[in-house]
Amino acid sequence: MTVKVQPIEGHEQSEVRMEGAAGVKMRMLIGPGDGAKNFHMRHFEIDVGGNTPFHQHDFEHEVLILTGSGVVRSEEGDRSFNAGDVIFVSSDEKHQFVNTGNSSCSFICLIPAPRDCCT
């Protein structure tokens, strides 16, 4: 058994380089390197005026907004969010997180581990 305790800042942060991303950084908090076979936990930071790409995946996302504010875009329209909000993005839903506030926006994002992870 393994129990891991580490501050968010103790994880390596890298720029998100997907086409359409602007001012976004990510940390893998819990993932393949930890032997996480079911879920992966990621931490994102979006600069003022920044955004993730408008994209979709074949898996759902569970998101907890830690700091800042913005909108999450989908094909159904924009929905505003603030620190403390919880967001669910269903599988195959096109989505984008946009920081419309005047400070950095950060959030935790949980996704299922890829089927071939950690075997």
N, C-alpha and C positions, 0 to 999 in steps of 0.2 A: 504494500500500500504506500501511497505517496500523498503527502500534504504539502502544498506549495504556498508560501506567503511571500509576496514581493510587491513593492509599490509600483504603481503604473509607470512612473518615471524610470524604473529599473529595467524596463523593456526597451529594446532598440526601436527607434522610430524611423520610418522611411517615407519618402514622398510617394504619393499615389500617382502613377504614371499612365493610367488608363486614358485613352483618348477622350477628351471632354472634361477631364478633371482639372480644377484650378484651385491652388492653395489648400490642398488636402494632404494630411499626413496620417499614417496608420501605425499602430503597434499591435502585434499579435500577442495578446496577454496569455491565452491558453490555447495551445494548438498541437500540431504534430510532434514538436519537440518535447512536449510534456506527456505524450502518449494518450492524449485526449481522443478517444475513439468515437464519441457520440456528438460532441458539440465543440465549436471553436468560439472563443471570445476575443473580440477585437476592440481596440480603442481608436477612435477617429478624432482628429482636430481639423476644423475648417476655418481658415482665415476669414476676416471681414471681407465680404464680397465674393468669397470662394464658393465652390460647389463640387459635388461628386458628379460623375458622368450620368446622363440620362440613359439607364441601362436596365437589363432584366436578367434574372437567373431562374433556374429550375428548382430553386429552394426558397423557403421563407426566411424572413429576417425578423428578429425581435430586437428592438432598439430602446435604450433608455437615454434620454437627453440629460447630460450632466450640467453643462453650462451653455449660456447663450440662447439665441433664438433664431428662427428662420422659417422656411417653408419646406415641406416635402412635396415634390411634384409627382403626379401620376397621370395616367391618361384620363382619369376622372377629374383632374384639376388640382389646385394647390390647397394644402392644409397647413395652417400656421402651427408652430410648436415653440415651446419655451422649456427652460430647465425644469426637470421633474416630470416631463411628459413621457409617456410610453407609446411607442409606435409599432404597429404590426404591418409588415409588407408581405403579402401572400406570394406564393410561387408564381413565376412568370409575369408578375406585375412590373411594368416599366416604372422606374422611380429615380428620383434625384433629390439629394439634400442640398439646400442652398442657405448660406448664412446671410440673412438680411439684417442682422443686428449690428451693433456698433462695438462688439467685442468678439473674441474667439468663441467658436461653438465647439463643444466636445460631446461625444456620445459613446456608449458601449453598444456593440452590435454582436448578437449571438446568431450563429448559423450552424446548420448541421455539418458535421465533418464529412468530407468527401468519402464515398463508399470504399475507396482503396486506401484510405488513410490508416496509418499506424498498424498495418498488418505484418 
